[in-house]
Amino acid sequence: MPTILITGGSGFIGVHFCREAENLGWSMIVLSRNVEAAKKVLPNSIDVIATLEQIPSDRRVDTVINLAGEPLANNRWTESRKQRFCASRRDLTNALFDFFSQRQSPPDALISGSAIGYYGPGTDAVDESDGGKDGFSHRLCDEWESSALQFEKLGTRVCLVRTGIVLGEKGALAKMLTPFKLGLGGPIGDGKQFMSWIHINDMVELLKYCVLTSNLTGPVNATAPYPVTNREFTQTLGAVLHRPAVLTMPAFMVKLLFGEMGVELLLQGQRVLPTKVLTQGFEFRFPQLKSALRDLTNKS
Ligand SMILES: NC(=O)c1ccc[n+]([C@@H]2O[C@H](COP(=O)([O-])OP(=O)(O)OC[C@H]3O[C@@H](n4cnc5c(N)ncnc54)[C@H](OP(=O)(O)O)[C@@H]3O)[C@@H](O)[C@H]2O)c1
């Protein structure tokens, strides 16, 4: 059974992953800035540590999963917040590299976070073979990925998991549910921007797949095979909840309320395809949005 060190293990995706890893009997170590808070949300069997030095020198770490980072969608982006988004991811990834450079045996694999923001805005379909367009999200992901790729010098296999909008009890869907349930939901801007989403269960399965597939390397898109436009997303969510979804939030209001964050995360989108894992035979349990939303909102 592999031993896995995970950063960001106390977060939305990390907790789901840790629960699944516990079911599988994997040995898990979570690195957290707040050990007590992390223990409260994680299964008891998981070791939670505050510093890398707490890992005994004779305990081999087979895989590192690196998800930690300051959340992007909570506030308007100021210059100092943007620096924190970058520094929190880059500095921790560099610290992991420094730590494992000095250990006798480096990990077999680093599964490191990134996001579909890497690709920049657009409505043409993109996959792992495409480059990225400039913008803050692209620069953030590029810097995070470059830090992670240092592990290749240690002979470690590196996967860069370019994650889409993860749908679950937290994150984007949770923020949308209240207005939609009140009948106040609807498209954002012209609604033509794409939303490349993934069900939280498929996200966990895909991370597991990255851990277990020893020939998988480089960028890996973590998005369902059928991305939709924002208009289609809101119509589907409205239909699943049996609520109207016609109240448009105009682009100018998004810019006024959320500034650059609103432009990059709400008004612009990416149409991302998970070509690499599909080619390798990975099967999504929720490839289509409607069944994903039905499952998550418990509607049949
Ligand atoms: N959820 C999505 O839809 C989505 C989409 C694309 C990309 N991602 C990326 O995937 C990663 C995991 O997502 P998530 O939704 O699970 O995130 P999350 O719930 O916000 O959790 C992130 C974790 O990172 C740690 N963290 C937060 N601020 C930090 C800081 N300033 N410095 C160091 N560590 C910090 C926290 O762990 P401790 O408090 O225990 O240290 C937190 O539990 C994130 O990096 C996120 O940007 C997520």
The ligand as an SDF file (V2000), in Angstrom:
LIG
                    3D

 48 52  0  0  0  0  0  0  0  0999 V2000
  -12.1140   23.4220   -6.1580 N   0  0  0  0  0  0  0  0  0  0  0  0
  -11.9820   23.7760   -7.4420 C   0  0  0  0  0  0  0  0  0  0  0  0
  -12.9910   23.9270   -8.1870 O   0  0  0  0  0  0  0  0  0  0  0  0
  -10.6100   23.9660   -8.0370 C   0  0  0  0  0  0  0  0  0  0  0  0
  -10.4940   24.2320   -9.4040 C   0  0  0  0  0  0  0  0  0  0  0  0
   -9.2360   24.4130   -9.9530 C   0  0  0  0  0  0  0  0  0  0  0  0
   -8.1070   24.3410   -9.1550 C   0  0  0  0  0  0  0  0  0  0  0  0
   -8.2560   24.0890   -7.8230 N   0  0  0  0  0  0  0  0  0  0  0  0
   -7.0300   24.0600   -7.0020 C   0  0  0  0  0  0  0  0  0  0  0  0
   -6.9000   22.8120   -6.3660 O   0  0  0  0  0  0  0  0  0  0  0  0
   -6.3890   22.9910   -5.0440 C   0  0  0  0  0  0  0  0  0  0  0  0
   -7.3380   22.3260   -4.0590 C   0  0  0  0  0  0  0  0  0  0  0  0
   -8.6250   22.8880   -4.2380 O   0  0  0  0  0  0  0  0  0  0  0  0
   -9.6840   22.9290   -3.0440 P   0  0  0  0  0  0  0  0  0  0  0  0
  -10.9610   23.4040   -3.6190 O   0  0  0  0  0  0  0  0  0  0  0  0
   -9.6490   21.6310   -2.2890 O   0  0  0  0  0  0  0  0  0  0  0  0
   -9.0580   24.0950   -2.1570 O   0  0  0  0  0  0  0  0  0  0  0  0
   -9.3990   24.5660   -0.6680 P   0  0  0  0  0  0  0  0  0  0  0  0
  -10.6370   23.8880   -0.1590 O   0  0  0  0  0  0  0  0  0  0  0  0
   -9.3660   26.0500   -0.6690 O   0  0  0  0  0  0  0  0  0  0  0  0
   -8.1810   23.9770    0.1870 O   0  0  0  0  0  0  0  0  0  0  0  0
   -6.8730   24.3800   -0.0620 C   0  0  0  0  0  0  0  0  0  0  0  0
   -6.0060   24.0030    1.1080 C   0  0  0  0  0  0  0  0  0  0  0  0
   -4.7850   24.6970    0.9210 O   0  0  0  0  0  0  0  0  0  0  0  0
   -4.2790   25.1370    2.1640 C   0  0  0  0  0  0  0  0  0  0  0  0
   -4.0370   26.5900    2.0770 N   0  0  0  0  0  0  0  0  0  0  0  0
   -4.9630   27.5800    1.9900 C   0  0  0  0  0  0  0  0  0  0  0  0
   -4.3550   28.7950    1.9640 N   0  0  0  0  0  0  0  0  0  0  0  0
   -3.0260   28.5290    2.0250 C   0  0  0  0  0  0  0  0  0  0  0  0
   -1.8750   29.3570    2.0620 C   0  0  0  0  0  0  0  0  0  0  0  0
   -1.9710   30.6930    2.0280 N   0  0  0  0  0  0  0  0  0  0  0  0
   -0.6600   28.7450    2.1140 N   0  0  0  0  0  0  0  0  0  0  0  0
   -0.5580   27.4000    2.1560 C   0  0  0  0  0  0  0  0  0  0  0  0
   -1.6150   26.5720    2.1590 N   0  0  0  0  0  0  0  0  0  0  0  0
   -2.8300   27.1420    2.0830 C   0  0  0  0  0  0  0  0  0  0  0  0
   -5.3250   24.8500    3.2340 C   0  0  0  0  0  0  0  0  0  0  0  0
   -4.8120   23.7680    4.0390 O   0  0  0  0  0  0  0  0  0  0  0  0
   -4.3220   23.9930    5.5720 P   0  0  0  0  0  0  0  0  0  0  0  0
   -5.1770   25.0850    6.1420 O   0  0  0  0  0  0  0  0  0  0  0  0
   -4.5860   22.6660    6.1880 O   0  0  0  0  0  0  0  0  0  0  0  0
   -2.8830   24.3370    5.4800 O   0  0  0  0  0  0  0  0  0  0  0  0
   -6.5560   24.4230    2.4560 C   0  0  0  0  0  0  0  0  0  0  0  0
   -7.2320   23.3470    3.0610 O   0  0  0  0  0  0  0  0  0  0  0  0
   -6.2600   24.4990   -4.8100 C   0  0  0  0  0  0  0  0  0  0  0  0
   -4.9240   24.8710   -4.9640 O   0  0  0  0  0  0  0  0  0  0  0  0
   -7.1230   25.1000   -5.8890 C   0  0  0  0  0  0  0  0  0  0  0  0
   -6.6530   26.3660   -6.3320 O   0  0  0  0  0  0  0  0  0  0  0  0
   -9.4700   23.8920   -7.2520 C   0  0  0  0  0  0  0  0  0  0  0  0
  1  2  1  0
  2  3  2  0
  2  4  1  0
  4  5  1  0
  4 48  2  0
  5  6  2  0
  6  7  1  0
  7  8  2  0
  8  9  1  0
  8 48  1  0
  9 10  1  0
  9 46  1  0
 10 11  1  0
 11 12  1  0
 11 44  1  0
 12 13  1  0
 13 14  1  0
 14 15  2  0
 14 16  1  0
 14 17  1  0
 17 18  1  0
 18 19  2  0
 18 20  1  0
 18 21  1  0
 21 22  1  0
 22 23  1  0
 23 24  1  0
 23 42  1  0
 24 25  1  0
 25 26  1  0
 25 36  1  0
 26 27  1  0
 26 35  1  0
 27 28  2  0
 28 29  1  0
 29 30  1  0
 29 35  2  0
 30 31  1  0
 30 32  2  0
 32 33  1  0
 33 34  2  0
 34 35  1  0
 36 37  1  0
 36 42  1  0
 37 38  1  0
 38 39  2  0
 38 40  1  0
 38 41  1  0
 42 43  1  0
 44 45  1  0
 44 46  1  0
 46 47  1  0
M  CHG  2   8   1  16  -1
M  END
$$$$
